[in-house]
Amino acid sequence: MEISVDQFETYVDGLDHSEDLAFDSEGILWAGGELGQVYRIPEKGRVEEVTCVGGFCLGLTFSATDELYICNAKLGCVIKVQKNGKSNLFAESVGSHKLKLPNYGVFDSSGNLYVSDSGDWAKSSGCIVRFDSRGRGKVFLEGPQPFPNGLALSADEHFLFVAQSHTDDVLQIEIREDGSAGDREVYATGLERVPDGLAFDAAGNLYVSCYASDNIFRVSPEREVRLLAYDRAGTTLARPTNMAFGGPGGDELYVANLGRWHISRVKLGIKGQPLANQRK
């Protein structure tokens, strides 16, 4: 284990079981709640509920223009939320495919949005969908997939990485120039148990948060898997789901804990890979 759980601190408390979190271009943290709450967290210990969209907010991601897109599990859709709290439906289907459990989204720098549709928990029935910059959607990776969950893009945006919760691994998918899925391979294995969230740092290390074992792994660019942190008591890292890099130096890792009411934070000393809304 690389760091002790004692190095983590509670950044904010009193949230309604947040499953995900994301930083806007101004460095302000946002999070969702299990009853559809959308939280703005401008500083440590301070929470503002901006709106409530109903359902259950899962993945949050910002577009390059800093608009917030939220995967909503209970409503089976993706919702776009403005910073003033106004919201509207972005998508609930892709062609003939009705979104069943939209879980997580990630934007590339060209405005394409990838979304994991996890399908049924007890079955391998998921897929990955893709929306272009005009909002036109198509199935990117056909099912059945073993509960595709968190997503991340490589720094050059040539590969999409998918946390596969049922098989305790991460899948790497080539993104062809025409936007279709190319070669795919298992990138990392032994990520026990139930990998949920993914995040890259600037050095190409991939961080994987595991829901069922209260731990976080770090996978090197050489694909060496090491345990970064583990919480035996499950109170600081409490069913960790998704992660985001932020802070003044961009080198702090923030963790959403679905099992409790707080967001954890630890200083890693290495910056996160900039996301679509964070690239200058």
Buried (B, 14 or more C-beta within 10 A) or exposed (E): EEBEBEBBBBBBEEBBBBBBBBBBBEEBBBBBBBBBBBBBBEEEEEBEEBBBBEBBBBBBBBBBEBBBBBBBBBBBBBBBBEBEBEBEEBBBEBEEBEBBBBBBBBBBEEBBBBBBBBBEEEEBBBBBBBBEEEEEBEBBBEBEBBBBBBBBBBEEEEBBBBBBBBBBBBBBBBBEEEEEBEEBEEBBBEBBEBBBBBBBBBEEBBBBBBBEBBBBBBBEEEEEBEBBBBBEEBBBBBBBBBBBBBBEEBBBBBBBBBBBBBBBBBBBEBBBBBBBBBEE
